[in-house]
């Protein structure tokens, strides 16, 4: 009698309504744009577009039958939210950060969580440098003045309007977090003449030599030395409100601050106070702690020294090939995870079969040397 086939305890079993279907239900939880991904997904899955900002807006059919989920950054999945999904096996976060997913709870529920670490690296770096240049050369403010009809009749007026401009070459840019994006920003900034320093406690020694950068080993040192601070780290329980009243006081008076990482890294109240006092000369943000962001409900709408834009780094429509590549990665993750139980059961049958052959070989007084698997059809 063959032994009972074991199952992985931390994996959800087959869909409750019957055997696995050949076309799983995959849901895009937030947003509706799937124009690049759809041609890839449509042949192997049924795709549902939820356009939801919370799980209360997701259709019951998706909650009961979806085995895979794609999501951007505008929806949050807590443990209570994850428990609403009855057959979910995998979540693919379209982007690098997973701070809007309770990863621990997902693991307890047998739901795999994947991200796309390389997604939008070039776009984030370009956006970051654009914001830095805006702060230094005040192009954002000058363009608004022209649009509002202000006339510049002499150098004095231009000088007054451009008050706060700074020369880039020779200034120090401090980067917090030297991952893919931080490295891309650093290399761009060097080309503009910045002296680039960085703080990242997770990187091995020597990485700074390969990139021609200067490393500092404490956040305090980086803040003290930097004329402009740019955040490029993930958000977790240890660095929430990394920029706060205390750390702002460690920054150089009149420094710039740029955040294109995660809104929760910055304490909005402390930043607003620093802008009001002139402690920070200007700040540029395209991420906010509460999104979607409404400037009239926030702290910055009265400050002309704050450049606020919506999250722009996910706009990759200009590079179809990049989106296609990441779509294939997402599809592979969903497909493999969807069939994980099936592959596991096949492998267990093979183990049992090989054990059976080993027993038979004992009757022939010969040891089993090898087994050739010619084909395996699923």
ZATORLUM-502984 format. One record per residue: residue in one letter; z, y, x of N, C-alpha, C in turn. Coordinates in steps of 0.02 Angstrom, whole numbers, padded with zeros to 5 digits, always signed. Layout:
// ZATORLUM-502984
aZYXZYXZYX;...
END
This chain:
// ZATORLUM-502984
x+00000-00060+00042+00000+00000+00000+00000+00062+00044;x-00047+00108+00031-00053+00168+00071+00006+00214+00057;x+00031+00248+00108+00086+00295+00097+00064+00354+00056;x+00112+00384+00022+00098+00443-00019+00077+00501+00026;x+00024+00534+00005-00002+00589+00045+00046+00648+00043;x+00067+00672+00102+00111+00732+00103+00071+00794+00088;x+00106+00846+00067+00074+00911+00054+00111+00964+00093;x+00076+01017+00110+00108+01073+00144+00155+01108+00095;x+00218+01114+00113+00266+01143+00067+00254+01217+00055;x+00228+01251+00107+00222+01324+00101+00154+01345+00074;x+00114+01298+00050+00050+01315+00021+00051+01301-00054;x+00021+01345-00091+00016+01333-00163-00032+01276-00175;x-00016+01234-00223-00058+01178-00239-00121+01198-00275;x-00161+01149-00297-00222+01164-00333-00208+01204-00396;x-00259+01238-00421-00253+01279-00480-00228+01236-00538;x-00181+01264-00576-00146+01226-00627-00192+01201-00683;x-00247+01236-00695-00290+01218-00751-00337+01161-00735;x-00332+01133-00677-00376+01077-00661-00396+01078-00589;x-00446+01039-00569-00467+01036-00500-00498+01102-00478;x-00503+01111-00413-00531+01172-00386-00603+01182-00410;x-00618+01242-00428-00685+01259-00450-00726+01278-00389;x-00792+01270-00393-00836+01286-00338-00843+01361-00329;x-00830+01400-00381-00835+01473-00377-00767+01503-00393;x-00726+01515-00342-00660+01544-00355-00665+01615-00380;x-00613+01637-00414-00609+01706-00437-00576+01749-00383;x-00612+01799-00361-00588+01846-00310-00586+01915-00341;x-00530+01950-00332-00521+02016-00364-00517+02071-00313;x-00554+02125-00325-00545+02187-00288-00495+02228-00327;x-00433+02232-00301-00378+02259-00341-00383+02334-00353;x-00395+02372-00300-00399+02445-00309-00469+02469-00289;x-00496+02512-00329-00564+02536-00315-00616+02492-00349;x-00677+02518-00351-00732+02482-00383-00793+02474-00337;x-00792+02509-00281-00850+02505-00237-00850+02440-00198;x-00899+02399-00210-00907+02336-00174-00982+02325-00162;x-01019+02381-00155-01091+02377-00151-01116+02338-00090;x-01080+02343-00035-01100+02307+00025-01075+02235+00023;x-01014+02227-00002-00982+02161-00002-01009+02115-00057;x-01030+02144-00113-01049+02104-00171-01105+02054-00157;x-01159+02072-00122-01212+02023-00108-01187+01962-00070;x-01134+01972-00029-01106+01916+00009-01061+01873-00035;x-01022+01906-00078-00973+01870-00118-01003+01835-00179;x-01056+01864-00207-01079+01841-00273-01104+01770-00273;x-01127+01744-00216-01153+01676-00215-01099+01623-00209;x-01039+01643-00190-00986+01594-00179-00924+01607-00221;x-00922+01663-00256-00861+01679-00294-00879+01723-00354;x-00836+01720-00403-00839+01767-00459-00794+01827-00441;x-00822+01886-00443-00786+01946-00420-00764+01988-00479;x-00700+02006-00480-00673+02050-00532-00655+02117-00500;x-00675+02171-00532-00659+02238-00509-00603+02267-00552;x-00545+02276-00522-00486+02296-00561-00476+02372-00564;x-00493+02407-00511-00485+02480-00508-00415+02500-00530;x-00365+02465-00503-00295+02474-00526-00254+02510-00473;x-00204+02546-00496-00155+02577-00451-00088+02542-00454;x-00082+02493-00499-00023+02451-00503-00043+02386-00537;x-00002+02334-00530-00018+02270-00560-00015+02271-00636;x+00018+02321-00664+00020+02327-00737-00049+02343-00766;x-00094+02367-00724-00161+02384-00746-00211+02327-00734;x-00188+02272-00706-00232+02216-00691-00235+02168-00750;x-00295+02145-00766-00306+02102-00824-00270+02035-00815;x-00248+02007-00870-00209+01945-00869-00250+01888-00839;x-00315+01887-00850-00357+01834-00823-00355+01834-00747;x-00355+01893-00718-00351+01898-00645-00284+01874-00620;x-00230+01893-00654-00163+01872-00634-00156+01796-00638;x-00189+01765-00686-00182+01693-00697-00229+01651-00656;x-00288+01678-00636-00339+01636-00607-00363+01657-00538;x-00350+01717-00516-00375+01740-00451-00343+01701-00394;x-00385+01675-00350-00360+01640-00291-00365+01682-00228;x-00404+01735-00231-00411+01781-00175-00411+01852-00199;x-00386+01898-00158-00384+01969-00176-00403+02011-00117;x-00446+02060-00130-00463+02111-00081-00428+02175-00103;x-00404+02215-00056-00370+02276-00076-00376+02329-00021;x-00380+02392-00044-00380+02449+00001-00307+02469+00013;x-00293+02534+00013-00226+02558+00029-00192+02591-00030;x-00226+02595-00088-00200+02636-00143-00158+02597-00193;x-00145+02533-00180-00102+02494-00224-00048+02461-00182;x+00012+02456-00210+00068+02426-00175+00087+02360-00209;x+00097+02308-00169+00115+02243-00195+00186+02225-00171;x+00234+02230-00216+00303+02210-00202+00311+02135-00218;x+00370+02109-00207+00382+02039-00224+00372+02027-00298;x+00396+02073-00339+00387+02066-00412+00313+02067-00431;x+00275+02108-00397+00203+02110-00410+00169+02045-00390;x+00187+02019-00332+00156+01957-00308+00172+01898-00353;x+00232+01898-00382+00252+01842-00425+00211+01840-00490;x+00177+01895-00506+00136+01896-00567+00072+01856-00558;x+00050+01847-00496-00011+01808-00483+00007+01734-00481;x-00024+01695-00525-00005+01625-00532-00040+01579-00483;x-00101+01596-00461-00139+01551-00418-00163+01584-00354;x-00136+01642-00338-00160+01679-00280-00142+01643-00216;x-00192+01636-00171-00182+01601-00108-00188+01647-00048;x-00227+01701-00055-00238+01744+00003-00251+01815-00019;x-00226+01863+00020-00240+01934+00011-00272+01960+00075;x-00329+01991+00068-00363+02022+00125-00357+02097+00118;x-00321+02128+00163-00314+02201+00164-00374+02230+00201;x-00414+02270+00166-00473+02300+00197-00449+02359+00239;x-00431+02344+00300-00402+02393+00345-00352+02358+00390;x-00319+02396+00433-00275+02365+00481-00202+02360+00457;x-00179+02408+00419-00108+02409+00398-00094+02366+00338;x-00036+02333+00338-00015+02292+00281+00053+02316+00255;x+00069+02379+00267+00134+02405+00247+00139+02414+00171;x+00083+02410+00135+00086+02414+00062+00090+02345+00030;x+00104+02294+00070+00113+02225+00046+00180+02199+00071;x+00218+02167+00027+00280+02134+00048+00261+02068+00080;x+00249+02070+00145+00222+02012+00181+00272+01954+00180;x+00336+01970+00186+00387+01917+00186+00387+01880+00119;x+00385+01918+00065+00383+01887-00001+00320+01846-00011;x+00264+01871+00015+00202+01835+00010+00207+01767+00045;x+00238+01767+00104+00246+01704+00140+00290+01655+00101;x+00343+01681+00070+00387+01637+00030+00350+01608-00030;x+00301+01644-00055+00263+01621-00113+00201+01581-00093;x+00191+01571-00028+00134+01532-00006+00069+01570-00008;x+00072+01636-00005+00012+01677-00006-00001+01704+00064;x-00058+01687+00092-00076+01712+00158-00097+01785+00153;x-00079+01825+00203-00098+01895+00206-00138+01907+00270;x-00198+01933+00262-00242+01948+00319-00259+02022+00319;x-00274+02047+00377-00299+02116+00383-00362+02115+00425;x-00392+02173+00432-00453+02180+00473-00437+02232+00526;x-00409+02210+00584-00384+02257+00633-00436+02306+00659;x-00498+02286+00662-00549+02329+00690-00583+02374+00640;x-00560+02372+00578-00594+02410+00525-00584+02485+00534;x-00639+02522+00537-00636+02594+00538-00612+02626+00602;x-00611+02589+00657-00585+02617+00719-00623+02680+00739;x-00689+02676+00740-00729+02734+00760-00720+02792+00712;x-00717+02776+00648-00710+02829+00597-00643+02864+00602;x-00590+02825+00614-00524+02854+00622-00522+02899+00684;x-00550+02874+00738-00549+02913+00800-00588+02978+00792;x-00646+02974+00760-00687+03034+00750-00650+03085+00706;x-00620+03060+00651-00583+03104+00606-00524+03137+00642;x-00489+03097+00682-00431+03124+00719-00452+03180+00766;x-00505+03168+00804-00526+03220+00851-00552+03281+00814;x-00584+03271+00757-00607+03327+00717-00548+03370+00696;x-00493+03339+00675-00434+03376+00654-00401+03412+00713;x-00400+03379+00770-00371+03410+00829-00410+03473+00848;x-00477+03467+00848-00519+03524+00865-00510+03581+00815;x-00502+03563+00751-00490+03614+00700-00426+03652+00713;x-00374+03616+00733-00311+03650+00747-00317+03697+00807;x-00351+03674+00858-00357+03714+00919-00403+03774+00911;x-00460+03764+00877-00509+03818+00872-00509+03853+00805;x-00467+03831+00759-00456+03863+00693-00521+03870+00653;x-00566+03824+00660-00630+03827+00624-00619+03820+00549;x-00570+03782+00529-00555+03773+00458-00536+03840+00426;x-00491+03876+00458-00468+03940+00431-00523+03994+00434;x-00560+03996+00489-00613+04045+00496-00668+04034+00445;x-00685+03971+00433-00737+03956+00383-00715+03978+00314;x-00652+03967+00298-00626+03989+00232-00627+04065+00225;x-00612+04100+00280-00614+04174+00277-00685+04199+00263;x-00734+04169+00295-00803+04189+00283-00823+04174+00211;x-00803+04115+00187-00819+04096+00118-00787+04144+00068;x-00728+04169+00084-00693+04216+00040-00719+04287+00045;x-00768+04298+00088-00800+04364+00092-00773+04411+00144;x-00729+04386+00188-00701+04430+00240-00756+04448+00290;x-00759+04511+00309-00808+04535+00357-00775+04549+00424;x-00808+04528+00476-00782+04538+00543-00826+04591+00577;x-00802+04652+00579-00842+04708+00604-00828+04723+00677;x-00778+04691+00706-00762+04705+00775-00722+04649+00806;x-00715+04649+00872-00678+04596+00907-00605+04594+00887;x-00577+04651+00867-00507+04652+00848-00495+04609+00786;x-00541+04615+00737-00534+04575+00676-00543+04501+00690;x-00590+04485+00734-00601+04415+00752-00539+04388+00787;x-00511+04428+00832-00451+04407+00869-00392+04397+00821;x-00386+04441+00773-00331+04434+00724-00340+04372+00681;x-00402+04360+00659-00415+04302+00616-00406+04237+00654;x-00422+04239+00718-00419+04178+00759-00352+04171+00795;x-00304+04210+00774-00238+04206+00806-00209+04136+00800;x-00189+04109+00855-00165+04040+00856-00213+03992+00889;x-00275+04016+00904-00322+03974+00940-00295+03957+01010;x-00314+03901+01035-00290+03880+01101-00347+03846+01139;x-00343+03851+01204-00391+03817+01247-00371+03744+01254;x-00421+03700+01249-00407+03628+01252-00398+03604+01324;x-00444+03623+01368-00441+03597+01436-00375+03613+01469;x-00343+03560+01494-00280+03567+01528-00219+03556+01484;x-00228+03558+01417-00172+03543+01372-00157+03469+01372;x-00097+03451+01351-00076+03381+01350-00076+03355+01278;x-00113+03302+01268-00114+03267+01204-00071+03205+01210;x-00020+03200+01167+00024+03142+01166+00006+03095+01110;x-00009+03033+01126-00029+02983+01077+00027+02932+01068;x+00049+02924+01006+00101+02875+00990+00067+02814+00962;x+00064+02760+01001+00031+02699+00981-00038+02694+01011;x-00046+02653+01063-00110+02648+01097-00144+02581+01080;x-00158+02572+01016-00197+02514+00995-00271+02530+00999;x-00310+02497+00956-00382+02510+00957-00398+02584+00943;x-00365+02611+00891-00379+02679+00871-00352+02729+00922;x-00290+02718+00943-00260+02762+00992-00301+02765+01056;x-00326+02708+01078-00368+02706+01138-00433+02744+01129;x-00464+02735+01069-00526+02770+01055-00516+02846+01054;x-00460+02868+01025-00445+02940+01024-00432+02965+01095;x-00397+02926+01135-00381+02947+01203-00444+02958+01244;x-00491+02913+01239-00553+02919+01278-00594+02979+01255;x-00595+02992+01191-00630+03051+01165-00597+03115+01189;x-00530+03115+01186-00493+03175+01205-00501+03191+01279;x-00505+03139+01321-00515+03151+01393-00581+03186+01406;x-00632+03168+01367-00697+03200+01376-00695+03274+01360;x-00648+03295+01318-00641+03366+01301-00595+03403+01350;x-00566+03368+01396-00525+03401+01447-00450+03395+01436;x-00429+03355+01388-00358+03345+01377-00327+03304+01433;x-00266+03319+01450-00224+03275+01489-00190+03229+01439;x-00205+03164+01440-00182+03119+01388-00124+03076+01413;x-00069+03079+01375-00013+03035+01388-00001+02993+01325;x+00033+02937+01332+00045+02895+01274+00113+02861+01278;x+00137+02842+01220+00199+02802+01214+00185+02742+01170;x+00195+02683+01198+00186+02621+01160+00229+02567+01193;x+00287+02552+01164+00332+02504+01197+00308+02432+01195;x+00254+02418+01158+00232+02349+01149+00177+02329+01198;x+00151+02375+01236+00096+02360+01281+00122+02341+01350;x+00088+02295+01385+00110+02277+01452+00096+02333+01502;x+00133+02332+01556+00122+02382+01609+00053+02372+01640;x+00022+02427+01657-00043+02424+01689-00101+02445+01646;x-00091+02444+01579-00145+02463+01534-00166+02535+01546;x-00119+02577+01566-00134+02648+01577-00182+02658+01635;x-00179+02613+01684-00223+02619+01742-00296+02605+01724;x-00306+02556+01680-00374+02538+01661-00408+02593+01620;x-00368+02633+01585-00396+02686+01543-00390+02756+01575;x-00356+02760+01631-00348+02824+01664-00302+02871+01626;x-00249+02843+01597-00202+02883+01557-00134+02885+01592;x-00090+02926+01567-00021+02930+01592+00026+02901+01540;x+00068+02856+01561+00114+02824+01514+00184+02854+01520;x+00215+02864+01462+00286+02883+01461+00323+02827+01424;x+00387+02820+01438+00422+02761+01414+00473+02776+01359;x+00475+02838+01337+00517+02855+01279+00479+02904+01235;x+00493+02901+01171+00463+02949+01124+00485+03020+01141;x+00547+03027+01162+00573+03093+01179+00532+03125+01235;x+00515+03086+01286+00474+03113+01341+00406+03135+01317;x+00375+03096+01273+00309+03113+01247+00312+03178+01207;x+00361+03185+01163+00367+03245+01122+00380+03306+01165;x+00420+03299+01216+00438+03355+01259+00379+03380+01301;x+00333+03334+01319+00278+03352+01364+00214+03371+01328;x+00208+03356+01263+00144+03362+01228+00134+03430+01195;x+00074+03457+01203+00053+03516+01166+00028+03497+01097;x+00004+03436+01090-00019+03409+01026+00001+03336+01022;x+00030+03316+00966+00053+03247+00956+00009+03216+00902;x-00018+03157+00917-00060+03121+00869-00031+03051+00858;x-00020+03034+00794+00012+02970+00777-00040+02917+00763;x-00031+02858+00795-00077+02802+00785-00041+02735+00786;x+00018+02734+00756+00057+02672+00754+00062+02647+00682;x+00078+02583+00675+00087+02555+00609+00154+02578+00580;x+00161+02570+00515+00223+02590+00482+00265+02528+00468;x+00328+02530+00489+00374+02475+00475+00444+02503+00464;x+00491+02459+00455+00559+02481+00439+00593+02517+00497;x+00566+02509+00557+00597+02540+00616+00572+02610+00630;x+00512+02627+00606+00485+02693+00623+00470+02736+00562;x+00499+02719+00505+00491+02762+00446+00521+02831+00461;x+00483+02883+00445+00502+02952+00462+00515+02959+00537;x+00469+02933+00575+00473+02940+00648+00475+03014+00668;x+00436+03054+00633+00438+03127+00643+00485+03156+00591;x+00543+03177+00612+00595+03202+00567+00626+03264+00597;x+00678+03288+00567+00711+03349+00590+00733+03344+00663;x+00760+03286+00681+00785+03276+00749+00728+03273+00800;x+00676+03233+00785+00622+03226+00834+00579+03289+00838;x+00573+03326+00783+00535+03389+00786+00568+03438+00834;x+00634+03438+00837+00669+03482+00884+00656+03463+00957;x+00633+03401+00968+00617+03379+01036+00546+03398+01056;x+00506+03421+01009+00437+03441+01023+00436+03511+01055;x+00383+03524+01091+00373+03590+01119+00366+03642+01064;x+00398+03699+01069+00388+03751+01019+00314+03771+01014;x+00288+03772+00953+00218+03790+00943+00170+03733+00953;x+00194+03672+00956+00150+03614+00964+00112+03599+00899;x+00058+03561+00906+00020+03538+00848+00041+03466+00832;x+00031+03447+00768+00045+03378+00746-00013+03353+00705;x-00037+03293+00721-00092+03261+00684-00069+03191+00663;x-00080+03174+00600-00063+03107+00576-00121+03078+00536;x-00154+03028+00565-00206+02990+00529-00187+02917+00526;x-00121+02903+00534-00098+02833+00535-00070+02813+00467;x-00007+02830+00455+00026+02814+00391+00070+02873+00371;x+00068+02889+00306+00105+02947+00282+00179+02941+00292;x+00206+02880+00287+00278+02870+00294+00305+02883+00363;x+00262+02894+00412+00285+02909+00480+00315+02979+00485;x+00297+03023+00437+00318+03093+00441+00362+03110+00381;x+00418+03141+00395+00462+03168+00343+00433+03235+00320;x+00404+03237+00261+00370+03297+00237+00416+03358+00235;x+00478+03348+00213+00525+03404+00208+00538+03435+00276;x+00549+03393+00326+00563+03418+00393+00502+03453+00422;x+00442+03425+00409+00381+03457+00434+00369+03524+00401;x+00381+03528+00335+00372+03591+00300+00419+03645+00327;x+00481+03625+00342+00529+03673+00370+00506+03697+00439;x+00480+03650+00479+00458+03667+00547+00397+03714+00544;x+00352+03703+00496+00295+03748+00488+00317+03818+00467;x+00365+03819+00422+00390+03884+00398+00423+03923+00454;x+00459+03889+00496+00494+03922+00551+00449+03935+00611;x+00389+03906+00611+00344+03914+00668+00359+03867+00725;x+00406+03822+00714+00423+03773+00766+00361+03730+00782;x+00324+03710+00730+00260+03678+00738+00207+03729+00717;x+00159+03741+00762+00109+03793+00749+00064+03775+00690;x+00041+03713+00688-00002+03690+00634-00002+03614+00633;x-00018+03586+00575-00020+03513+00567-00081+03494+00527;x-00108+03435+00542-00165+03408+00506-00149+03337+00484;x-00156+03324+00419-00138+03259+00390-00194+03234+00345;x-00212+03170+00353-00256+03141+00303-00223+03080+00271;x-00159+03071+00285-00119+03020+00251-00054+03054+00228;x-00027+03030+00173+00032+03061+00143+00078+03006+00118;x+00142+03022+00116+00191+02971+00097+00181+02950+00024;x+00163+02996-00018+00150+02981-00088+00076+02992-00102;x+00040+02938-00116-00032+02943-00129-00047+02912-00196;x-00098+02938-00232-00141+02994-00213-00102+03059-00210;x-00118+03099-00160-00079+03159-00145-00101+03218-00188;x-00052+03253-00216-00065+03314-00254-00032+03371-00217;x-00072+03416-00190-00045+03469-00147+00004+03513-00184;x-00005+03522-00250+00039+03567-00288+00106+03534-00303;x+00111+03468-00293+00174+03434-00302+00209+03421-00235;x+00175+03438-00181+00202+03427-00115+00234+03489-00085;x+00246+03485-00020+00282+03538+00015+00237+03587+00053;x+00172+03573+00055+00129+03609+00103+00082+03659+00072;x+00079+03664+00007+00026+03704-00024+00034+03779-00008;x+00094+03800+00010+00104+03872+00025+00090+03887+00099;x+00078+03835+00140+00069+03846+00212-00005+03844+00230;x-00030+03899+00256-00099+03900+00280-00105+03864+00346;x-00050+03849+00377-00051+03814+00442-00055+03739+00434;x-00064+03714+00373-00070+03642+00361-00140+03626+00337;x-00173+03580+00372-00239+03555+00352-00228+03488+00318;x-00244+03484+00254-00233+03424+00215-00299+03399+00188;x-00316+03337+00202-00377+03307+00175-00359+03238+00148;x-00401+03212+00102-00389+03143+00078-00405+03094+00133;x-00382+03033+00124-00394+02981+00174-00469+02972+00183;x-00495+02992+00241-00567+02995+00253-00591+02939+00297;x-00546+02905+00331-00566+02858+00382-00597+02794+00353;x-00586+02780+00289-00615+02721+00260-00687+02732+00239;x-00712+02793+00246-00781+02808+00228-00827+02783+00283;x-00852+02723+00274-00895+02692+00324-00965+02679+00297;x-00983+02717+00246-01046+02703+00213-01106+02715+00259;x-01097+02755+00310-01152+02769+00355-01170+02710+00399;x-01125+02661+00406-01138+02604+00449-01133+02540+00408;x-01189+02521+00379-01191+02463+00335-01176+02399+00374;x-01200+02395+00436-01191+02334+00476-01117+02321+00489;x-01078+02375+00500-01007+02366+00512-00973+02338+00450;x-00988+02365+00393-00958+02341+00330-00978+02269+00316;x-01041+02252+00331-01064+02184+00321-01024+02135+00365;x-01012+02155+00427-00974+02113+00473-00904+02100+00447;x-00870+02153+00425-00802+02146+00400-00801+02108+00334;x-00854+02114+00295-00858+02077+00232-00863+02002+00246;x-00902+01984+00296-00908+01913+00314-00841+01886+00339;x-00804+01927+00376-00738+01906+00400-00691+01894+00340;x-00693+01939+00292-00650+01932+00233-00669+01870+00194;x-00734+01859+00186-00758+01800+00148-00736+01736+00183;x-00742+01733+00249-00721+01674+00286-00647+01660+00275;x-00606+01712+00277-00534+01703+00268-00518+01675+00199;x-00550+01703+00148-00538+01680+00079-00562+01609+00070;x-00620+01593+00096-00650+01527+00085-00609+01473+00120;x-00589+01486+00182-00549+01437+00218-00481+01426+00185;x-00450+01481+00165-00384+01476+00133-00389+01441+00065;x-00444+01453+00030-00453+01423-00036-00458+01347-00031;x-00490+01323+00022-00501+01252+00030-00450+01220+00077;x-00396+01255+00094-00349+01229+00143-00318+01163+00121;x-00299+01158+00057-00270+01096+00033-00320+01039+00038;x-00383+01053+00023-00434+01001+00024-00444+00976+00095;x-00449+01022+00144-00458+01002+00213-00397+00963+00237;x-00338+00982+00215-00277+00948+00236-00277+00876+00210;x-00297+00868+00147-00297+00801+00118-00348+00757+00152;x-00407+00785+00169-00457+00746+00205-00430+00723+00272;x-00397+00769+00307-00370+00752+00373-00317+00697+00367;x-00276+00700+00313-00225+00648+00304-00257+00580+00290;x-00312+00579+00252-00348+00516+00240-00374+00488+00306;x-00399+00532+00350-00424+00509+00415-00368+00479+00457;x-00309+00512+00456-00252+00486+00494-00233+00417+00468;x-00230+00410+00402-00213+00345+00372-00265+00293+00389;x-00329+00312+00388-00383+00266+00404-00379+00243+00476;x-00365+00290+00522-00359+00272+00593-00299+00226+00603;x-00243+00240+00569-00185+00196+00574-00203+00126+00550;x-00242+00122+00497-00263+00057+00469-00305+00019+00520;x-00352+00055+00553-00393+00023+00605-00350+00000+00663;x-00299+00038+00680-00255+00018+00735-00219-00047+00719;x-00198-00054+00656-00164-00116+00635-00213-00175+00640;x-00274-00164+00617-00324-00218+00620-00338-00238+00692;x-00338-00189+00737-00353-00204+00807-00300-00249+00838;x-00239-00246+00812-00185-00288+00839-00200-00362+00827;x-00233-00376+00770-00249-00446+00755-00302-00472+00802;x-00342-00427+00831-00394-00448+00879-00369-00442+00951;x-00304-00426+00958-00273-00420+01025-00310-00368+01068;x-00335-00315+01037-00369-00262+01074-00342-00194+01050;x-00332-00150+01097-00309-00082+01080-00367-00041+01053;x-00352+00001+01005-00404+00045+00977-00419+00101+01028;x-00481+00103+01052-00500+00151+01103-00519+00219+01074;x-00563+00219+01024-00585+00282+00995-00616+00270+00927;x-00622+00323+00888-00653+00321+00822-00707+00374+00819;x-00767+00355+00800-00823+00402+00794-00831+00420+00720;x-00823+00483+00704-00835+00507+00636-00906+00534+00633;x-00949+00499+00597-01020+00517+00595-01032+00576+00550;x-01000+00576+00491-01010+00631+00444-00951+00634+00397;x-00939+00692+00371-00886+00703+00322-00912+00749+00269;x-00921+00724+00209-00949+00763+00155-00895+00783+00106;x-00891+00847+00090-00842+00872+00042-00876+00883-00025;
END
